[in-house]
Amino acid sequence: MRETDTTRRSHRATAALAAAVLVATGVLATACDSSSDSRGNGSPRPRPSPTPVWDRSPESVAAVGDSITRGFDACLVLSDCPEVSWATGTDARVRSLALRLIGESGLTERSWNLARSGADVSDLPEQMSRAAEKKPGLVTVMVGANDACADTPEQMTPVTEFRASFKESMGKLRRTAPKTQVYVSSVPDLKRLWSTGRGDPLGKQIWKLGICASMLGDADDVSVKAQQRRTLVHERVMAYNEVLKEVCAKDLRCRYDGGAVFDYRFSGKQLSRWDWFHPSRNGQEQLAEIAYRNVTASEPPR
């Protein structure tokens, strides 16, 4: 049967009314959803922020690493001086990382210096196991200088071995202390230390005793062969730092210093007057400042 104009108009009116009802229903539903997630003023209810993984004020600190963390040659010649350690020292002038975070009253009971002079990365797993037993809020790591400071560049720790030891160290920590945070310092720029110290006659004489021979040996030799030797050491240090950065980045509770120690320009004032290699008391203070700034920053270094 053929539709009349009146019938067609009736159908169009009915369709328009149905569409209007659907639109209105959707608006009402949206309004209801909005009001159910609001604070009565039309504003969405704020969602709770997730708890940040990195705690900027840990209450205990354990330190692992080598002679730098032990404060070697900072107070007396050929002697450790842990009281001026950048990580856990008690010296008020240095103001170690632990002293700044914990305060003087709790330092003895809640900080541990487990580093050892002469240690390289192969010693780190055992040190980290000891640190894990303390269940500290934070572990500081500074290692790698001794891996590069061999008698010859050929004797430096291979990068693959360096990576394996550092990964093993992190694994040992995580099995016992899964929530402990880790602050990893970059390896200092040994080539810059050579460039700084070679201008001091006393420093060069001391270096002849065998301190970091791969870099500091024959300090006045600027021949092509000597420069190539120092370049090999420099590149190895940079490779170690890349390993520290990459392995640390895979752990949510690990923070690398972004190369801050490597980039720091140690002057004569920051170097031990006995060996022109290890940090002096002032150098330890600078390391403490770098560490504290990075540990307490809201975002990790880039």
Backbone hydrogen bonds, N-H to C=O, Kabsch-Sander energy under -0.5 kcal/mol:
donor,donor_aa,acceptor,acceptor_aa,energy
8,R,4,T,-2.2
9,R,5,D,-2.3
10,S,6,T,-1.9
11,H,7,T,-2.3
12,R,8,R,-2.3
13,A,9,R,-2.1
14,T,10,S,-2.1
15,A,11,H,-2.4
16,A,12,R,-2.2
17,L,13,A,-2.2
18,A,14,T,-2.2
19,A,15,A,-2.3
20,A,16,A,-2.2
21,V,17,L,-2.1
22,L,18,A,-2.2
23,V,19,A,-2.4
24,A,20,A,-2.5
25,T,21,V,-2.5
26,G,22,L,-2.3
27,V,23,V,-2.3
28,L,24,A,-2.5
29,A,25,T,-2.5
30,T,26,G,-2.4
31,A,27,V,-2.6
32,C,28,L,-2.7
33,D,29,A,-2.5
34,S,30,T,-2.6
35,S,31,A,-2.6
36,S,32,C,-1.9
37,D,33,D,-0.8
37,D,34,S,-0.8
38,S,35,S,-1.1
39,R,43,S,-1.1
45,R,37,D,-2.6
55,D,53,V,-0.6
56,R,54,W,-0.6
61,V,110,R,-2.2
62,A,138,L,-2.5
63,A,112,W,-2.9
64,V,140,T,-2.6
66,D,142,M,-1.2
69,T,66,D,-0.7
70,R,66,D,-0.9
71,G,67,S,-0.5
71,G,68,I,-1.1
72,F,67,S,-2.3
73,D,79,S,-2.3
74,A,71,G,-1.8
79,S,76,L,-1.3
81,C,70,R,-1.9
84,V,81,C,-2.3
85,S,82,P,-1.5
89,G,85,S,-1.8
90,T,83,E,-0.6
91,D,83,E,-2.8
95,R,91,D,-2.3
97,L,86,W,-2.8
98,A,87,A,-2.1
100,R,96,S,-2.4
101,L,97,L,-2.1
102,I,98,A,-3.2
103,G,98,A,-0.7
103,G,99,L,-1.1
106,G,103,G,-0.6
107,L,104,E,-0.9
110,R,106,G,-1.7
111,S,107,L,-0.5
112,W,61,V,-1.9
114,L,63,A,-2.8
114,L,112,W,-0.8
116,R,65,G,-2.0
119,A,116,R,-2.0
123,D,120,D,-1.9
124,L,121,V,-1.1
127,Q,123,D,-1.8
128,M,124,L,-3.1
129,S,125,P,-2.0
130,R,126,E,-1.8
131,A,127,Q,-2.2
132,A,128,M,-2.6
133,E,129,S,-1.4
134,K,130,R,-0.6
134,K,131,A,-1.3
135,K,131,A,-0.5
135,K,132,A,-1.4
138,L,60,S,-1.4
139,V,181,Q,-2.5
140,T,62,A,-2.6
141,V,183,Y,-2.6
142,M,64,V,-1.3
148,A,144,G,-1.3
149,C,145,A,-2.0
150,A,148,A,-1.8
155,Q,152,T,-1.5
156,M,153,P,-1.6
157,T,147,D,-1.8
162,F,158,P,-2.3
163,R,159,V,-2.6
164,A,160,T,-2.2
165,S,161,E,-2.4
166,F,162,F,-2.1
167,K,163,R,-2.7
168,E,164,A,-2.3
169,S,165,S,-2.1
170,M,166,F,-2.2
171,G,167,K,-2.3
172,K,168,E,-2.4
173,L,169,S,-2.0
174,R,170,M,-2.5
175,R,171,G,-1.8
176,T,172,K,-0.9
176,T,173,L,-0.7
177,A,173,L,-3.6
180,T,177,A,-1.4
181,Q,137,G,-2.2
182,V,253,R,-2.5
183,Y,139,V,-3.0
184,V,182,V,-0.6
184,V,255,R,-2.4
185,S,141,V,-3.1
185,S,183,Y,-0.6
190,L,188,P,-1.2
193,L,189,D,-1.5
194,W,190,L,-2.1
195,S,191,K,-2.3
196,T,192,R,-2.3
197,G,193,L,-3.0
198,R,194,W,-2.1
199,G,196,T,-0.7
200,D,197,G,-2.2
204,K,200,D,-2.1
205,Q,201,P,-1.7
206,I,202,L,-2.2
207,W,203,G,-2.3
208,K,204,K,-1.0
209,L,206,I,-2.1
210,G,207,W,-2.0
211,I,207,W,-0.6
212,C,210,G,-0.5
213,A,210,G,-0.8
214,S,150,A,-1.8
215,M,212,C,-1.5
216,L,212,C,-3.5
217,G,212,C,-0.5
217,G,213,A,-1.2
221,D,218,D,-2.0
222,V,220,D,-0.7
227,Q,223,S,-2.5
228,Q,224,V,-2.3
229,R,225,K,-2.0
230,R,226,A,-2.3
231,T,227,Q,-2.2
232,L,228,Q,-2.1
233,V,229,R,-1.7
234,H,230,R,-2.7
235,E,231,T,-2.7
236,R,232,L,-1.8
237,V,233,V,-2.3
238,M,234,H,-2.0
239,A,235,E,-2.0
240,Y,236,R,-2.5
241,N,237,V,-2.3
242,E,238,M,-1.8
243,V,239,A,-2.0
244,L,240,Y,-2.6
245,K,241,N,-2.3
246,E,242,E,-2.6
247,V,243,V,-2.8
248,C,244,L,-1.9
249,A,245,K,-2.0
250,K,246,E,-0.7
250,K,247,V,-0.9
251,D,248,C,-2.0
252,L,250,K,-0.5
254,C,251,D,-1.7
255,R,182,V,-3.0
257,D,184,V,-1.9
260,A,257,D,-0.9
263,D,259,G,-2.3
264,Y,260,A,-0.9
266,F,264,Y,-1.3
270,Q,267,S,-0.9
271,L,268,G,-0.9
272,S,278,H,-3.3
276,W,272,S,-2.5
280,S,270,Q,-1.9
284,Q,280,S,-2.7
285,E,281,R,-1.8
286,Q,282,N,-1.9
287,L,283,G,-2.1
288,A,284,Q,-2.3
289,E,285,E,-2.1
290,I,286,Q,-2.3
291,A,287,L,-2.4
292,Y,288,A,-2.7
293,R,289,E,-2.3
294,N,290,I,-1.9
295,V,291,A,-2.9
296,T,292,Y,-2.1
